[in-house]
Amino acid sequence: MNKNLFGTRRILALFLPFLETERISKIYANAPDLPPGEPFVLTAKIKGAVTIMAADRNAAHMGIMRGMKLADARAQIPELRAFDHDPREDAVLLGNLAEACLRYTPLSAAMPPDALILDISGCTHFFGKIDTAAQRAQAENRLAEDVEDRLDRAGFEALWAIAGTGDAALALARYGLREGAEAQLPVAALGMDDKTHRALERAGLYHIGDLAARPRANLAARFGSELGLKLDRILGREDRPVNPLRRLGNVMAERRFAEPSTHVDFALSCLAELFAEAAGEMERRGQGARMIRMLLFRCDGDVARLTIETGAATRDQALFKRLLRERIHALDDPLNPGFGYDLIRLTITAAENMTVQQYQLEGGEDQKGDEAALIGQLSTRLGRGRIVRFAPADSHIPEQALLALPALDSPPPYKWPLATGEQPPLRPLHMFDPPQRIEVMAEVPDGPPRRFKWRRRLHHISRYEGPERIASQWWQHKDGQKAGKGGLTRDYYRVEDVRGRRYWLFRHGLYDRERPDPNWYIHGLFA
């Protein structure tokens, strides 16, 4: 018996036999390109032949099946319409449906190309009493029927079944059976290759019950160990966990409404109340939120998704409200409640330990908190990747010695190497990408620069430091240890012109050993 935190494990599987074609029907609804009731198929070119990948309900009733050539199908139905098969869009649609099913359970998963898996263990109390096994079964059926009704209203046909494992539930749903009828499933429900299926049928094994009665060692010796594993999963002896669409958060709070709400302001105030509840739970745990996900479920099945990230762990409700307003204003499409929201859920998907801080006795301010709040507000308004912080990288090549990471990510555990005392910085604050070509005059070809021309202006050098020689990454090139094979060496100089402006220049290549006339570049400017 499979167990989880709620007791007996219960899985609801939904099989959507016409998902691909129903997506096309919704696109061409009320369009002259596809009159209602006219059969059509989805096709793709395979080995030079146009092959049917999916058939709508009407075409399937006329004998058109997946794998047929389009020419053969049109010999039966001359007026058969054909559209391009797009598995990527089908996967997006299936993911959206799985997200809409999060209203029933936090463990909802898409099973491409045409199925959904919902772990409904402990989630059926909204649909009736579960004190006895009979009451639990009735509540499970009501939940499944509610999912089926919502999918039907959205234009998708669904077959469902409930079992103790995902494989068993999905196999039963695909063949229109209910729990307890696993022995009646055909051997094709195992999902083995065609060669194995034909071998099983030649041996007189047509149903799962025929295999269950045979010695397992004999089956493994003849058909392989994979057959026994899949058989155990369908019979409920072996299980694999559901890979949920959204991972479970640290804290979750939600509101369900008997009457759907059509006011956006009410939804936002509800979110603020939910965050206050989550903040109370996080305070008991000594944690603060770093990522907050919000789902607003409409009664017609649409789901609005909002995500907020903070620069540091926080339980500040005022900050949450400011970030929420910024997030709403940054939406490409404003929130549209439609016929109303009947479920609003807030989840803390990332949290960090949050220690109590004591400010200075003379009234010091929380500058670190202000900085984190500013980073969170700007990142919410402009986009996660628009506000960055630099982190040192393990490379001696100057332009590869730092990484630009989103400022919302946790800062690295180490600090930048800083100059001490009166020593000037070794690297400029501003670097050019790529370095800019300049003209340089030197006393000797391999000596320091005396003056250079950049952007049509001549600069006379009054003092310099260097050279700082930086070798190329010769180990990444074939024959890199040979002269000139692994890239050119750079000689860097920190220079100051007669006006006091400081620059970072380098000669690209060793004179006469790597290049007869090396080029010069300016790589950065010192403050």
N, C-alpha and C positions, 0 to 999 in steps of 0.2 A: 504494500500500500504506500503510495506517495504522500508524503507529509510536507507541510510548510508551516509558516508562522501561524496560520489560521486553522490548522488542522488538516483535513483531507484536501488534497490538491484537486482543483476542478478547472478544466480548460474548455473554453468555448471556441470552436473553429467555425469560420464563415467562409464558404466557398462561393465565389462570384464567377459563374460560368461564362458570362457575356460581358465582362468588365471592359475589354478593349473596344468592342463594338458599341457598347452603351456610351462610352466616352465620345465616339464619333457621332452618335445620335444626338447627344446633348449639344455638340458643336453645330450641327446642321439642323437643329430644331427650327421648324417653320421656314426652312430655306428651300428654294426650288431645286437645288442640286440633289436633294434626297427626300422625295415624297414619303409621307408616313406609310409604313407597311411594306415598302419596296425592299426586297432582300439585297444585302450587300456583304462584301467580304473585305478583309484587310490582307494585303499581299506584300511580299518581299522577294527580291531576286536572289535565288539560291542556285549556284552552279549553272548560271545562264538561263534558268527557267523561272518564270513568275509563279511563285508558290503561295498558296493560301495559308496564312498564319492564324486567322480567326474568322469565324462566320457568325453573323448575327442570328437571332432566334428564328426568323423566318427562313433564312437560307439553311440553317441546320435542320429544320423540319423537312426541307426538300432534299435532304441527303448530302448536302455540301459539308465536307469535313476538313479539318486542319491537315495539311500535307498534300492535298490535291493540287494539281496544276490548274491554273486559272483557265487555260484553254479547255480542259476537260469539263470544268464546272460550267463554263458558258455554253458547252455543247448541250448540257441539260437545261440551263436557264439562260437563254440568249440575252435577256435584259438585265443580267446580274451586274450590279455596280461594284467597283473596286476602288479602295483607298489605300494609301501607303500605311504600312504598319510602323508604328513608332513606339518601341518598347520603353524608351526613356520617359515619354509623357505618361505612358501607362503606369510606370513605377512611381512617378510623382503623384498621380491620382490615387494609387493604392496607399501611398504614405499619408496623403491628406485624409483618407478614410480611416486609416489607423489612428491618426491624431484625433479625429472626431470621436473615436471610440474611447478616448481617455476619460470621457464623462462616466464610463462604467467601471473602469479599473485603471490604476496607474501602470499596469503591465500589459500594454497593447503592442503588438508587433505585426509588421507586414511580411507576408510570405509570398514573394513574387513567383509567378506572375499574376495570381488570381485568388489569393486567400489571405485571411486575417486570423491571428491567434490572440485570444484574450484570456489571461489568467484571472478568473473571476472568483478565486478562493477568498472567502470572507467579504465579498462585495455584493452579496445578494440580499442583505437585510433591508435595503430600500424597497424591495419588491415583495415583502411578506415575511411572516414569522419563519424562523429556521430552528425551532426547538426540536423538531423530530426530522427523521430522514424524509418522510413524505412532504413535510412543509418545505424543507430545503430544496427538494426536487421541483416543487411547484414554483418557488421563488426563482430558481435557475431558469425554468422554462419561461417565466414572465420576463426575465431580463433578456433572454435570447429573442423572444418575440418582439420586445420593444426595439432591440437593435435591428431586427428584420424589418419592422414597420418603418423605422427611420430611413433605412437604406432604400426601401421601396418608394417612399415619398421622394427621395432624392433621385429616383430613376434607375436603381441598381437591383437586380434580382439576386437573392442570396439564399443558399442552403446552409443549414447550421446543424451542429451536433455538439454534445457535451460529453466529455470523458475524463478519465484520470490523467491522461498524457496527451500532449499536443499531437503526436503522430496518430494516435487512435482517433482523436476527435476529428482531425482533418480527413483521415481516410473515410470515416463514417459520413462526414458531410459531403464529400465528393460523390459518394454513391447513394445518398439519400437515406441512410440508415440511422438508427438511434443506438444509444449505449446498450450493450448487451448482445448486439448482433454482429460482433467482430468476426465470429466464425463464418458468417455468410459473405464476408468480403471476398472479392476475387483476388487471385494472387497478384494481379496488376496493381493492387493497392500498396504493395510493398515498395514500388518505385524502383525495381531492379531493371537491368538492361533487357532489351527485347530478346536477346539470345537466351538468357536465364528464364524468362517467362515462357518462351516456347518449349524449353527443356522441361519445365515444371508441368506444363499441360500435356506434353508427350508422356510424362510419367504418371498421368492420371491425377495430378494434384491441381485442382481448379479453384479451391477456396482456402481461406486462411485456416479454417477448421481442419482441412485435410493435412496441412503442414503441422498444426499443433499436436496432432495425434501421433506424429512420426518421431522416432528417436532423434534428438538434436545432433548427436555425433554423426549419424549417417547423412543428415542434410548438410552439415558443414563439410564433410568429406567430399560430397558430390557437387555442391553448389557454392561452397565458400562460406567463411565465417560471417560475412556481411549479411547474408540471408538470415542467420540466426539473430543478429543484433536488431535488424528491422522488424523481424517477427516479434521479438520481445517488446519492442516499443509499441507496436499495435496492440499487443495483448496486455499491456499495462505492467509488464515485469521490469521494464527498463525505461528511463525517462531522460530527456535532455531539457535544460532550462530554457525558458522563453527569453529571447534577446529583445528587450523592450525598446520601443521607439524612443522613449525618454527615460533616462536613468532616474531612479528614485532620489528625491531630494532629502536633505537633512531634516527639514521641517516643511509641513504642508498644511495649509488652511484653505477652506472653501465655504461657499455659500450656495445653497440650492433654493430656488424660488418656486412656489406653487404657481404664481402668475408671472410670466416673463416680463422683464423690465425693458422699456424702450428708451430710457434716458441715460445718456452717456455720463452725465454728472453723477447720477446715482451709482453707476458702475465704478467710477473713479473713487468716490467716497467709500464704497464697499472694499475696494482694493486697499485703501488706507487703513480700514479697520482690520483687514486680514493681515497686513504687515504688522500692525500693532500686536495682534495675537502671536504672530511668528516671533516678533521681537521679545515678547515675554518668555516664550519657550527658549529662545537663544540665550537670554540673560540667565536662565536657570542652568544652561549648559556652559556658560562662560564663552559664548561664541558670538561672532558678528557676521553679517551677510556680505558676500563678495559678488554673488550672481543671483538675481531674482528673476524667475520666469512666471509669467501670468498668462492664463488661458481664459478667454471669455467665450463660452459656448452659446451659440444662438439656437433657438428651438428648431430652426430649419436645417440644422446640421453644420452650418458654417462655424469656423473657429477663428477668433482673433488672437494673435500671439504677440506678446510684448516681452522684451528682455531688458533688464537693467543690470549693468555692472558698476561696481564701485571701486574707487582707487584704493580703499583700505576697508578692513572689516568694520561694519557699522550696524548700529541698531537705532540710529537717529531717524525718527519718524518725519521730522521736518525736511531732512535731506531726501528721504524717499519721495516725499510729495514733490519737491523741486525736480528731482530726476524724472519722476513720472510725467510731469508737465513737459519737460524737455523731450522726453521720448514720444509723447503724443504729438507735439508740434513737429517733430522730425519725420513723422510717418508720411510716406508717399500718398497713401490713401487714408483719409480720416476714418476713425471708428464709425462703423455703420451698424447700429443694433438691429436693423431690419424689423423682424417680427418680435424681437426682444431676446434678452439673455436670460436663460433659465439656470445657468450654473457659472460661477466665477471661482477660479482656483488660483492660488498663489503658492509657489514652491520656492524654497531656498535651496538651489541646486549646488551652490558652493559656499562654504562657510569656513572661517578661520577662528582660531582661539583669539579672544579679545581680553587683554588684561586691563585692569583698572589703572588709570594714570593719575598721578598727583601733580597738579600744576604748581608753579612757583608761588611762594607765600605772598610775594609782593604783587600778585595779580597778573602773572604771566598768561599768555594766551596759547591756545592749542594750535600752533602754527602747522604742525604736521597734519592735524585733522582738517584744517582749512585747505591745505594743499591737496589732500586726497579728495575733498569735496569738489574742488575746482577741476581736478583731473576727471572725476566722474561726470561732472556736469558738461564739460567741453566734449568729452568722448561720446556722451549720449547725444549731444546736439549735432556734432560733426561726423561721427562715425568712429567705430572702435579703432580702426587702423590709422586715423588721421592725427592723433596725439600720441607721440612716441617718446621713449626714453632710450638713451644709449647704454649699452652694456659691453664691457670688454670681451673680445674674442681671442681665442688661442691661435694667433697668427702674427708673424713678424712683418708681413706685408702691410704697409700703413693703411691702405684703403680697405683691407680686410680685417683690421685689428679691432673693429667695433661692430656691434649689431644694433639695428634700430628695431626695438620691440615695442608693442603697444604699452602705453603707460599704465593701462589697467592691470597688466600682469604684475605679479609679485616682483619686487626688485631683487636683483641677484644678491646672494649672501656675502659677497666680497665687495670691497671698495676700490675706486679708481686709484692708481698710483699717482700721488701728487708731488709736485716739487716742494722741497723744504728749504727754509732759510731764504737766502738771496738768490738761489739758483733759478734761472728763468725756465719756463716750460719747454719741454723737448718736442712737443707736438703742438701745432697751431689749433686754435679753436674752430677756424673755418677752413675746410678743405674743398678743393675743386674735384668734381667727378664728371668727366675724366680730367687729369692734369692738363694745363694749357701750355701750348708750345711758346717758347720765348727765344729771342736772339741774345747771345751772351758773348762778351769779350773777356778773355782771361789772359794773364801774363804768359802762362805756358799752357799747352793743350790739356794737360792733366792736372792743372792747378785750380785754385779757387776763382770764382768769378770776380771781375772788377767793376763791370757795369753790364746792365741788361736792358733790353727793349721789350716792353710788354704793353699791349693795347696802344701802340703807336706813341708811347711815351718812354723817354730814356731815363733810367734810374742809375745814379752813381752810388756805388757801395762804399760806405765808410768803415764798416767792420763786418767780420764774419766769424762763424764757428763751424768747424767741421774739417774734413768730411766725416759723415756717419755712413758707413758702407753697409748696404742691405743687399744680400744675395737673393737671387730668384729662387723659386721653388723647383730646383733642378731635379728633385726626386720624382716629380710628377711627369717628367718627359723621358722619352727613350734616349739613351746615351746622354743623359743629363749631366754626368760628371765630366764629359769632354767639353773643351772650351767652346763656348757659344752654342752648345746644344740644348741647354736647359733654360734658356732665357738670358736677358741682359742684367748685369749688376747695376745698382743705383748708388751714386755718391750724393748724399744730401748735405746741404749747407743751410744754416740759419744766418741770414744776412740782414743788415740794416742799412738803409740808404741815408743820404746826407740830410734828409728831412725827418729822420727818426722813425720811418715806417719799416716794419720788419716782415720778411718774407721767408718762405721755405722753398728752396730750389733744389733740383737734382739733375745730375748728368746721367743720361740713360746709356750705359755701356762703358766699359773700361777702354780708355784710349789705346788704340793700336792692337790690343789683345782681343777685344770683342767687336769693336767697330773702328774704322779709320777716322771717322769724324762723328763722334757721338752728338746726339741732340740734347737740348736742355729744355726743362719744363719747370713751371711754377706749380707747386702742389697745394699751397695753403697760405693763409695770412694770419699773423699773430695779432692779438688785440693791442 
